[in-house]
Amino acid sequence: MEKYEVVEHTVEKLDQQLSSGFESDQNFDLVFIEVYAFVLDKLREYFYLFKKSNAFLELENEIRKKERLYEILVEANLISNQ
């Protein structure tokens, strides 16, 4: 089953449960777990792609610059590190 087929199947099951009023909490829990697992997998996949992108490298560089600026400002007593 392709990933999108799994999503469609899960959405269909969720729709059926909603229309039937969730006969048991266990059915809802199972559907929720399936959707939750799928979303987590997608987030991992997209984060992995993001970490390989130029945007991630630019963000890392910007963070390093901001951290260094903060250190300089603290050393010069222009701000406190509290």
C-alpha positions, 0 to 999 in steps of 0.5 A: 500500500502506498503512503497516500493510500494508507492516508486515504484508508485511515481517513475513510476509517475515521469518517466511518467512525465519526458517522457511527458515533465512535461505538467504542473509544478503542476504535477512536484510539486505533485510528488516532494512533495510525494518523499520529504515526503517519504524521510523525513519519512525515515530519521526520522525512521532511525534517531530514530533507530540511537538514540537507537543504541550504536553508538549514545551513543558512539558519545554522550560520545565523544562529552562530552569529547571534550567539557570538553577538550575544557573547560579545554584548555580555562581555562588554557589559551591555546586557546581562546574562540572567 
